[in-house]
Amino acid sequence: MRMQSPGEIMEDFITDLCKLADSCEYENFREQLIRDRIIVGVADRHLSERLQLLDGLDYKRAVEVARSYETAQRQNQLLRSDVTGTGTAVNRVQNKTKARKGRNYSTPWKCYGCGSEKKNTKEECPARSSKCNKGAKESHWAKVCKSGTTDGRSEKIKSKTTVRQVEDDSRADPFFCGDGEPITGSVGRAVAG
């Protein structure tokens, strides 16, 4: 009695059953016996149960269903590995922050109150008790005021969001639906940004 080995391709199993049936000379019952051996001998229990539930199952239909089932299982496995493997690494949202215009990070430190290059503490800054002529706030002078952009020195930070998506359309694998008819297409993923 021939049984399908775990990991054995359905096509190899069916071919081997046909060769064995030819050597046994089952002339009138050949296809019926091969059909029965497919139903009972497949390694996948779910496929065996599915074949047993089909009414009027003949040899041709049993082979067709077994092949379709195996192909669908492989497709499903590929899709799941795609989603968990490369899908996460490929689709990502990237945030970049633009630096303030005119600000060079290699320039020396400047006091936020008076604009001096001397490192003052808050208490040492000469502007600590002054009132700004531009923004009418305390503790800084107009030349370092950040409340407006009239002189072009300070601008609000702008943020840019980039979404990158990779779609692989190089392979159009068949997907099987219900009746076993192949449908070709591809699956794309979208990332909201």
MORA-V603456 format. One record per residue. N is the residue number from 0. RES is the residue in three letters. PSI is psi in radians with two decimals (* if undefined). Layout:
N:RES:PSI / N:RES:PSI
This chain:
0:MET:2.11 / 1:ARG:2.22 / 2:MET:2.59 / 3:GLN:2.28 / 4:SER:2.59 / 5:PRO:2.27 / 6:GLY:-0.14 / 7:GLU:2.37 / 8:ILE:2.45 / 9:MET:-0.72 / 10:GLU:-0.74 / 11:ASP:-0.70 / 12:PHE:-0.82 / 13:ILE:-0.74 / 14:THR:-0.76 / 15:ASP:-0.70 / 16:LEU:-0.71 / 17:CYS:-0.72 / 18:LYS:-0.74 / 19:LEU:-0.71 / 20:ALA:-0.63 / 21:ASP:-0.66 / 22:SER:-0.34 / 23:CYS:-0.18 / 24:GLU:0.96 / 25:TYR:1.00 / 26:GLU:-1.06 / 27:ASN:-0.44 / 28:PHE:0.17 / 29:ARG:-1.00 / 30:GLU:-0.64 / 31:GLN:-0.72 / 32:LEU:-0.67 / 33:ILE:-0.76 / 34:ARG:-0.82 / 35:ASP:-0.69 / 36:ARG:-0.60 / 37:ILE:-0.83 / 38:ILE:-0.81 / 39:VAL:-0.49 / 40:GLY:-0.12 / 41:VAL:2.56 / 42:ALA:-0.51 / 43:ASP:2.01 / 44:ARG:-0.66 / 45:HIS:-0.69 / 46:LEU:-0.74 / 47:SER:-0.80 / 48:GLU:-0.70 / 49:ARG:-0.75 / 50:LEU:-0.66 / 51:GLN:-0.49 / 52:LEU:-0.23 / 53:LEU:2.21 / 54:ASP:2.48 / 55:GLY:0.60 / 56:LEU:2.13 / 57:ASP:3.11 / 58:TYR:-0.85 / 59:LYS:-0.80 / 60:ARG:-0.66 / 61:ALA:-0.76 / 62:VAL:-0.76 / 63:GLU:-0.81 / 64:VAL:-0.74 / 65:ALA:-0.77 / 66:ARG:-0.78 / 67:SER:-0.73 / 68:TYR:-0.80 / 69:GLU:-0.74 / 70:THR:-0.74 / 71:ALA:-0.67 / 72:GLN:-0.77 / 73:ARG:-0.75 / 74:GLN:-0.78 / 75:ASN:-0.75 / 76:GLN:-0.72 / 77:LEU:-0.75 / 78:LEU:-0.73 / 79:ARG:-0.70 / 80:SER:-0.56 / 81:ASP:-0.81 / 82:VAL:-0.77 / 83:THR:-0.46 / 84:GLY:-1.52 / 85:THR:-0.40 / 86:GLY:-0.74 / 87:THR:-0.66 / 88:ALA:-0.52 / 89:VAL:-0.79 / 90:ASN:2.00 / 91:ARG:2.70 / 92:VAL:2.25 / 93:GLN:2.17 / 94:ASN:2.26 / 95:LYS:2.42 / 96:THR:2.22 / 97:LYS:2.43 / 98:ALA:2.72 / 99:ARG:2.46 / 100:LYS:2.32 / 101:GLY:-0.12 / 102:ARG:2.06 / 103:ASN:2.11 / 104:TYR:-0.11 / 105:SER:-0.10 / 106:THR:2.69 / 107:PRO:2.79 / 108:TRP:2.49 / 109:LYS:2.52 / 110:CYS:2.36 / 111:TYR:-0.27 / 112:GLY:-0.86 / 113:CYS:-0.26 / 114:GLY:0.05 / 115:SER:2.61 / 116:GLU:-0.09 / 117:LYS:2.34 / 118:LYS:1.61 / 119:ASN:2.60 / 120:THR:2.98 / 121:LYS:-0.67 / 122:GLU:-0.51 / 123:GLU:-0.29 / 124:CYS:2.26 / 125:PRO:-0.28 / 126:ALA:0.04 / 127:ARG:-0.52 / 128:SER:0.08 / 129:SER:2.83 / 130:LYS:2.36 / 131:CYS:2.36 / 132:ASN:-0.27 / 133:LYS:-0.91 / 134:GLY:-0.05 / 135:ALA:0.50 / 136:LYS:2.83 / 137:GLU:2.89 / 138:SER:0.28 / 139:HIS:2.88 / 140:TRP:2.89 / 141:ALA:-0.58 / 142:LYS:-0.30 / 143:VAL:0.17 / 144:CYS:2.40 / 145:LYS:0.23 / 146:SER:-0.10 / 147:GLY:2.96 / 148:THR:0.52 / 149:THR:-0.60 / 150:ASP:0.02 / 151:GLY:0.00 / 152:ARG:-0.64 / 153:SER:2.37 / 154:GLU:2.68 / 155:LYS:2.62 / 156:ILE:2.30 / 157:LYS:2.46 / 158:SER:2.47 / 159:LYS:2.27 / 160:THR:2.24 / 161:THR:2.31 / 162:VAL:2.23 / 163:ARG:2.35 / 164:GLN:2.39 / 165:VAL:2.23 / 166:GLU:2.33 / 167:ASP:1.78 / 168:ASP:0.21 / 169:SER:-0.36 / 170:ARG:2.29 / 171:ALA:1.57 / 172:ASP:2.53 / 173:PRO:2.44 / 174:PHE:2.37 / 175:PHE:2.38 / 176:CYS:2.43 / 177:GLY:-1.24 / 178:ASP:0.05 / 179:GLY:0.09 / 180:GLU:2.27 / 181:PRO:2.48 / 182:ILE:2.16 / 183:THR:2.57 / 184:GLY:-3.08 / 185:SER:2.82 / 186:VAL:2.21 / 187:GLY:2.64 / 188:ARG:2.46 / 189:ALA:2.53 / 190:VAL:2.21 / 191:ALA:2.48 / 192:GLY:*
